[in-house]
Each structure stands twice: as C-alpha cells, then as structure tokens.
Amino acid sequence: MAEINSIPYENAEDLKTFLYDNFYSTEHIELTTIATGFLYNLFGEMRLSTGTTASSTCMTNYDIASFNPLYSEAVWKGYVDSMDNCFAFFGFKESLAAPTFDMTESHAGFMIYDDGNGGKIYASVADGTEQQRVELIGIDAARVENYKVAYNAFFVEPLPAVETSLGLPGVLTTFPYIKREWVEMTRLTNYPPKNEVHYIVQYIENGKNNLNKILTLNRFIYSEVYAD
C-alpha cells in the first residue's frame, strides 16, 4: 500500500490524477525569462539557466493551475550546478508572480538561497498571510536527489553514493541492492498552503552576480487522491 499525505490508496485507479513527466516534450510548460535567462531541453532533461547578466531569471510552470497540495504529493528529481550565488524555487505556488525568499502567498516548496554566507536549501510554506521556512541540514542540492512535497511535509530520497575504483565509477552497494527510502526532513504546520488549486513552478535567478546558474530537472511526478 502506498500513501499520499498519509491518505492510503490501494490502486492507481483510486487517484484523481497521476502525472509522470520526463520532459521529452514541453508542450504544456510555459516559460518566463528576464534578461539572459533561457531554457533548453535534452533527452529527458529540462534545464533552467540564467545566463551571465546580473538579476537574470528563468521560470517554468504548467499552463494551468490544477494542482492541490492538500490532496497530493509532488516529486522532483534534479539538482543545481551550485547552491551559492543564486535563489531557486520548485513547488506549489498560488500565482505566477516570481517567487521570493520571503513570499507569503500560498505555496509549498523547496528553496535554495544564498544570503552571502553560502547557499542553503529550505522547506517553505505560506498560507497567503504568513510564511514558515526551515533550513534542511545536510542536504547538498548540487547532488542529484529526489525531493517530495506532501502538503506541509517535505521529504528527500538520496540517490546512491558513487565511488571510483580503478578509474571507473561504481555504485557503493552490492547485490541485493540497498533500498533507498524517503526521509521526512520536516513538517511545517504553522501556515500550510491553502486548500485550493495551485501552479507547479520551477524558478532560478542569479541575483547580483554575473554568473550562469542552472537548475536541472530530470522528472516530475504528481499524484492526487481526491477531487476538489
């Protein structure tokens, strides 16, 4: 039995919506950029890039607000090129205004932010009036990881560590392979997002630095149990 936001379901047909997107097509994805921001796709990969002009941004979103965080879970597999000198967000968001580190509009998502002392990754929620935000200790967003939001709960599933042996990479495990499991990093209960449909938004900006910052996503998975 699987669970979505602690709501059990036995079969896929119990779901209202199931979306598995490996970005082979961006037909239903809208793009917003500022200055030298741009987007490009490789096979199974969507890459948001700022370019080298200061304060450049790149944002993508699905073209309809039909994602309710209360009855669903959303999973991203991806990474940034560096956690430093940038601000990035991926998650549920009420509007298509550019995300900010201190935003109070209804949202639930992961943030990467550098306050001048090195980049950190955060879990963040808001209910339209107040925001609650917590740093996630020990997570390196420059590594490929799986990230999950289930309403006000935030999970990370680390991918296998890799070592080099005789010049060749090898996964640190032997058969039977180590089972990777979701780790609940935090649950933000003070100001959870509204019970209404949101957009799914991915965003990156390079602040005041003339650096190209990149957010790479390999897949997005969305499952919703109940209709609104």
N, C-alpha and C positions, 0 to 999 in steps of 0.2 A: 504494500500500500504506500502510495506517495502522499505528500502533504503540500498544500499551498497555504501559507499563512495560518498554519495549524488547522486548516479545514481539510479533512481527509477525503479522498476520492479513489475509487477502485479502478475506473476505466477512463480512457481518453474521451469516450463519448459523454462522460459527465461534465466535460469542460464546455463552457460557452465559447471560448476562443483559444486556439493554440496557434502560435506563430513561431516558425523557425526560419530565421533569415541569415544566410551566409553571404549576403551582399553580392551574389552573382549578378544582380540587377538592382538599380537604384530607381526604378520606375515610380515607386510610391514614396520616395525620400526627397524632401525639399532641402535646398541649400541656401544659406545666407552667409555672405562673407563681407569683411571690411578690409580695405587696403589690399595687401598682398595675400590674404587668406585664400586657400584653394582646397579642392577635394579631388582625390583620384582613387580609382579602384584597380586593384589587382585581382587575380583569381581568388575569390573567397576572402577578400580583404577590403575594408573601407578605411581610408586614411585621411584624416583631417589635418591640415597643415596651415600654419600661419604665414609662412614666408618670412622675410627678413626685415620688413618695415615695422617699426615700433607700433604697438597697440593694434596690431592686426588680429583678426579673429576668423574662425571658421565654425559654423554651426549647421548641424543637420537635424531633421525631425521627420517623423512620418507625417503624411499630409492630412491626417485627420486626428482630432482629439478623441480617442476611443479607448483609452487605457485607464482603468480604475485601479489605483493602488490598493484599495481596501480588500478586493476580492481576487487578487492576483499575485503572481511573482514574476519578476523580470530578471533575466540573466544576461550579462555581457561577458564576452571573452576578449581581452585586449590588454594594451599597455601604452605607456607614453615613452617617448625617447629619453626623457629626463624629467624628474619631479621638480627641478629647480627652474626659476625664472619663468613661471607660467601659472595660469589658472585654467583648470579644466573641470567640466561637469558632465556626468551622464546619469540620467534618471528620469523620473516622472516630473512634469512641470505643468503648471496651470496655463501659462501663456507662452507665446513665442518671443517675449522680450528676452534680451540677452541675459543669461544667468550672472549673478554676482555672488561673492563670497558671503555677504550678509543678507541675502534676499529673504524676505518674509512671505512672499507669495507662496501658495500651496505647492509643495514639492516634496519629493523623497528621492535622494540620490547620493552618489559619491562625488566628492570634490577633491581636487588636487590643487594645493595653493602654497605659494612661497611668499612668506611675509618679510623676506630679506635675510632670514636665518636658515635657509634651506627648505625645500619643498616637503610637504607632508600631505597625507591622504586623510580625508574626513568622511564621516557619515553625517548627513544633514537632512532635517525635515523642517517643515513650517506649515502652519495652518491658515495662512493669509494675514496673520497679525504678528505672531511671534515665531522665532526660529530656535531650534535646538541643534547643536552641532558638536560632534565628539571626534577627536583625533583617533585614528586607528593605529595603534602602536605595532611596530614590527612588520608592516606591510610595505614592500617595495613595489610601487606601481610601475616601475620600469621593467619588471619581470612580467611575463605573460601569466595572467591569473584569470580565474572565473569569479565574477562578482554578482551577487544576488541581492535584490531588494524585495522584501515581502512586507508591504505596508510600512511598519515602523521598525522592522528588523533587518539587519544588514549582515551578510554572510560573505566569506571568501573561501574558495576552494583552491588551495595551492596546487600548481602543476608539479610533476615530478622534478626533483633536483637532478642535475646532469653533471657528471664528472668526465674528465678527459683521461683516457687510458691509451698509452702508446700513440698519442696524437689523434685518436679517434674518440668522438663523443659517445658516451654510453649512459643510459638511464640508471640511476642509483637504486636498483632493485633486482631481484631475481624471481624466477617463476616459482609459485604463483605471484603475480604482480601485486604490489602494495595497493590497497584500495584507498583512493582519495576520497575524503569526506568533507562536506560543508562544515565550516567552523563559524558559529554565530559570534560576530565581533562585538555587536552592541544592539540594544533595543531602545529606541528613543520614544518615550511615552508622553512627554510633556505637551508637544504641539504636533501631533501626527497630521498628515495631509488630509484634505477634505475628501468626503465620500462622494466623489464625482469624477467624471472623465477628465483625463489629463493628456498632454502630449508626451511622447517619448523624445527626449532631446539629448544630443551629444554636442559638446562645445569645447573649444580651446582658444586661448588667447595668449599672447606673448608679453603682455604688459608694456613696460617702457624699454625693453631690451630689443636690440636689433638681432634677434635670434629666431631661427626657424624652429618652432615647437610642433611636435607631431603627436596626435592621438590615433592609434591604430586599433581597429576593431575587427575581429575575425568572425564573430557571430553574435546574434541577438536572439533570445528565446523568451517568449511571453506566453503565460498560461493564465486563464481566468476561469473561475469556477461558476460564479453566479451572474446573471444579467442585472443591469442597473434598474 
